[in-house]
């Protein structure tokens, strides 16, 4: 099923998850073990992140410095296919602008279409280390709006080259939203205007960046509705599990951590995970009580904290 169909047919709020592929050379079994733990909670879909190539440097034995550009976490399409066929859960692979040409994007979408995967999350990706010249002069999608347009063109049977009697794809397209605005946006209103452009281009639903203050989400939804955005806006949550998150999460994701949460952690640094789990539980309960269509948990590689949050929810129902 498409993500939007899951929400249209839901009789109660949905709980979904996002995981990350193993590093190059890693084992998929760890991912399967993680999903095995998530299955009892009946996730309608699981997102699988994608990662652009990253540049890094190594010094050879003769003292020369070589630059390499490589994807450290390949396997998004393969892992998505495994989730669908092994677990019967709809995967949502992430499709990036950053680091991929339009031709590579089209190829990836064709593969997904052949595999019977009909959901994608279209995001720009903010990897600044990608600077891969293309000797054929091929272009990339600059913004997520451009990527959404390319996907919708394929849904209409329009490919990069003119193909007679080309088959239409049938993708449900999700996009990202930022309750605290994207870090490059001058203000939230401007950012919502850009989000509206993605919706007008054909986005079917929105999943938000992680946040720790529900008021920001509810205000964001209200502003989106006022701007004419009517599609589902799914809140994304992450469980804060260690003290370093107080610094690293704002640095990496340009978000705000409420003083109440940070002060509680500073007072009891030995209880960080318990504090983070209880905070996420309260966030989730309030979101669902006030009408959020569901909650999307950024599980990534460690499911334990999220499992404790949703287990508590099941117990309290």
C-alpha positions in Angstrom: 0.0 0.0 0.0 1.0 3.6 -0.4 1.8 5.6 2.7 -1.1 7.9 2.0 -3.5 4.9 1.8 -2.3 3.7 5.2 -3.3 7.1 6.7 -6.5 7.3 4.8 -7.6 3.8 6.0 -6.2 4.1 9.6 -8.7 3.7 12.4 -6.1 4.8 15.0 -2.8 6.8 14.9 0.0 5.0 13.2 3.5 4.4 14.5 6.2 4.2 11.9 10.0 3.9 12.0 13.1 5.0 10.2 16.3 2.9 10.0 19.7 3.3 8.5 21.5 0.8 6.2 24.7 -0.8 7.6 28.0 0.7 6.8 29.9 -0.7 3.7 31.0 -4.2 4.6 28.5 -4.5 7.4 25.9 -7.2 7.9 22.2 -6.9 7.1 21.4 -9.4 9.8 21.6 -6.6 12.4 19.0 -4.7 10.5 16.8 -7.8 10.3 17.2 -8.2 14.1 16.1 -4.6 14.6 13.1 -5.0 12.4 12.1 -8.3 14.2 11.8 -6.2 17.3 9.6 -3.6 15.6 7.3 -6.0 13.9 5.1 -6.7 17.0 4.1 -3.0 16.9 2.6 -3.3 13.4 4.4 -0.5 11.6 2.6 0.4 8.4 5.9 1.4 6.8 9.6 1.7 7.5 11.8 4.4 6.1 15.2 3.5 4.8 17.7 6.4 4.7 20.0 7.0 1.7 23.4 8.6 1.8 25.3 10.5 -0.9 29.0 9.8 -1.5 31.4 11.4 0.9 34.9 12.6 0.1 37.7 11.6 2.3 41.5 11.6 2.1 44.1 8.9 2.8 47.9 9.1 2.8 49.7 6.4 0.9 53.0 4.7 1.9 54.9 7.0 -0.4 53.5 10.1 1.3 51.0 11.0 -1.4 47.5 12.1 -0.5 44.7 10.6 -2.4 41.1 11.7 -2.4 38.3 9.2 -2.5 34.6 9.7 -3.0 32.5 6.8 -1.8 29.1 6.0 -0.4 29.7 4.7 3.1 26.2 3.3 3.5 25.0 1.9 0.2 22.2 -0.6 0.0 19.0 1.5 0.4 17.2 -0.2 -2.5 18.3 -3.7 -1.6 17.4 -3.2 2.0 14.0 -1.8 1.0 13.3 -4.9 -1.2 14.3 -7.2 1.7 11.9 -5.4 4.1 9.0 -5.8 1.6 9.7 -9.4 0.8 10.9 -10.7 4.2 8.5 -8.8 6.5 5.7 -7.7 4.3 6.1 -4.2 5.5 6.0 -1.3 3.0 9.4 0.3 2.8 10.0 4.0 2.1 13.4 4.4 0.5 14.9 8.0 0.6 15.7 9.5 -2.7 18.3 12.3 -2.7 19.2 15.3 -4.9 22.7 15.5 -3.4 25.3 13.3 -5.0 23.0 11.8 -7.7 22.4 12.8 -11.3 18.9 12.9 -12.7 19.8 9.8 -14.8 20.9 7.9 -11.6 17.7 9.0 -9.9 15.6 7.7 -12.8 17.5 4.4 -12.8 16.9 4.0 -9.0 13.2 4.8 -9.4 12.9 2.3 -12.2 14.5 -0.4 -10.0 12.1 0.4 -7.2 9.1 0.3 -9.6 10.2 -3.2 -10.8 10.5 -4.3 -7.2 6.9 -3.3 -6.5 8.0 -0.5 -4.1 5.6 2.4 -4.5 6.7 4.9 -1.7 9.6 7.2 -1.7 10.7 10.2 0.5 12.2 12.9 -1.7 14.8 15.1 0.0 17.6 17.3 -1.0 20.3 16.0 1.3 22.7 18.5 2.9 26.0 16.8 2.3 28.4 19.5 1.4 31.3 17.1 0.8 29.9 16.0 -2.6 31.6 17.6 -5.6 31.6 14.9 -8.2 32.2 16.1 -11.7 30.2 14.3 -14.4 32.2 13.9 -17.6 28.9 13.6 -19.5 27.7 16.9 -18.2 24.6 15.4 -16.7 22.6 17.5 -14.3 21.3 16.8 -10.7 18.2 18.0 -9.1 19.1 21.1 -7.1 16.1 21.1 -4.7 13.6 18.6 -3.4 10.9 20.4 -5.4 12.8 19.5 -8.6 13.1 15.9 -7.4 9.3 15.7 -6.7 8.7 17.0 -10.2 10.9 14.3 -11.7 9.1 11.6 -9.8 5.7 12.9 -10.8 6.8 13.1 -14.4 7.6 9.4 -14.3 4.2 8.8 -12.7 2.9 10.3 -15.9 5.1 8.2 -18.2 7.5 11.0 -18.9 11.2 10.0 -18.7 14.4 12.0 -19.3 14.5 10.8 -22.9 11.5 10.6 -25.1 10.3 7.0 -24.9 7.4 5.8 -27.0 4.6 4.1 -24.9 6.6 4.5 -21.7 5.0 2.9 -18.7 3.9 5.1 -15.9 5.3 4.6 -12.4 3.0 4.9 -9.4 5.0 6.5 -6.5 3.5 8.0 -3.4 5.9 10.9 -2.6 6.8 12.1 0.9 8.8 15.2 1.7 10.4 16.7 4.7 9.1 19.6 6.8 10.9 21.6 9.5 8.9 22.9 12.5 11.9 25.0 13.5 12.6 25.9 9.8 15.3 24.6 7.6 18.7 26.0 8.7 19.1 27.8 5.3 15.7 29.5 5.4 15.6 33.1 6.6 12.4 32.5 8.5 9.7 30.0 9.1 7.1 31.7 6.8 9.6 31.6 3.9 10.3 28.0 4.6 6.6 27.1 4.6 6.3 28.8 1.2 9.0 26.5 -0.1 7.2 23.5 1.4 4.1 24.6 -0.3 6.0 24.5 -3.6 6.9 20.8 -2.9 3.2 20.1 -2.2 2.1 21.8 -5.4 4.7 19.8 -7.3 3.0 16.6 -6.2 4.0 15.6 -2.6 1.5 13.4 -0.9 2.5 13.7 2.7 5.1 15.5 5.0 7.2 14.0 7.7 8.9 16.5 10.0 12.5 16.8 11.2 12.9 15.6 14.8 11.9 18.0 17.5 11.6 18.1 21.3 9.0 20.8 21.8 5.5 19.8 20.7 4.3 23.4 20.6 6.6 24.0 17.6 4.9 21.1 15.8 1.4 22.3 16.5 2.3 25.9 15.5 3.9 24.6 12.3 0.9 22.5 11.4 -1.4 25.6 11.9 0.8 27.7 9.7 0.9 25.1 7.0 -2.9 24.8 7.0 -3.1 28.6 6.8 -0.8 28.4 3.7 -3.1 26.0 2.0 -1.1 22.8 2.8 -3.8 20.1 3.4 -1.8 16.8 3.2 -0.9 14.8 6.3 1.9 16.2 8.4 3.6 13.4 10.4 5.6 14.4 13.5 9.1 12.9 13.6 10.6 12.0 17.0 14.0 10.8 18.3 14.7 9.6 21.8 17.6 11.5 23.4 19.8 8.8 24.8 23.1 10.4 25.9 24.5 13.6 27.1 26.4 14.3 23.9 23.1 14.7 22.1 22.6 18.0 23.8 25.4 19.4 21.7 25.5 17.1 18.6 21.8 17.1 17.7 21.6 20.9 17.5 24.8 21.0 15.5 23.8 18.3 13.1 20.1 19.0 12.7 19.8 22.7 13.7 17.1 22.1 16.2 16.4 23.4 19.7 16.4 21.3 22.9 14.1 22.7 25.6 15.9 24.0 28.7 13.7 21.9 30.9 15.0 18.7 29.2 18.7 19.8 29.1 18.6 21.0 32.7 17.1 17.7 33.9 19.9 15.8 32.1 22.6 18.1 33.5 21.2 17.4 37.0 21.1 13.6 36.5 23.6 12.7 33.8 23.6 9.0 34.9 19.9 8.8 34.0 20.0 10.3 30.5 18.3 7.4 28.7 15.5 7.2 31.2 14.9 10.9 31.0 15.0 10.9 27.2 12.5 8.0 27.1 10.1 9.6 29.5 10.3 12.9 27.5 9.6 11.1 24.2 6.7 9.2 25.8 5.1 12.4 27.0 5.6 14.0 23.6 4.0 11.0 21.9 1.0 10.9 24.2 0.4 14.6 23.7 0.8 14.5 19.9 -1.7 11.6 19.6 -4.1 13.1 22.1 -4.2 16.3 20.1 -4.9 14.7 16.8 -1.5 14.0 15.1 -2.0 11.3 12.4 0.7 9.2 13.9 4.3 9.4 15.1 7.4 8.6 13.0 10.4 7.5 15.2 13.9 8.0 14.1 15.2 4.6 15.3 18.3 4.5 13.1 20.6 1.8 14.4 19.4 1.4 18.0 15.8 0.3 18.5 15.9 -0.1 22.3 14.9 3.4 23.5 12.1 3.6 21.0 10.8 0.2 21.9 10.6 1.3 25.5 8.6 4.4 24.5 6.1 2.6 22.5 5.9 -0.4 24.9 4.8 2.1 27.6 2.2 3.5 25.2 0.8 0.0 24.6 0.7 -0.7 28.4 -1.1 2.6 29.1 -3.9 2.1 26.5 
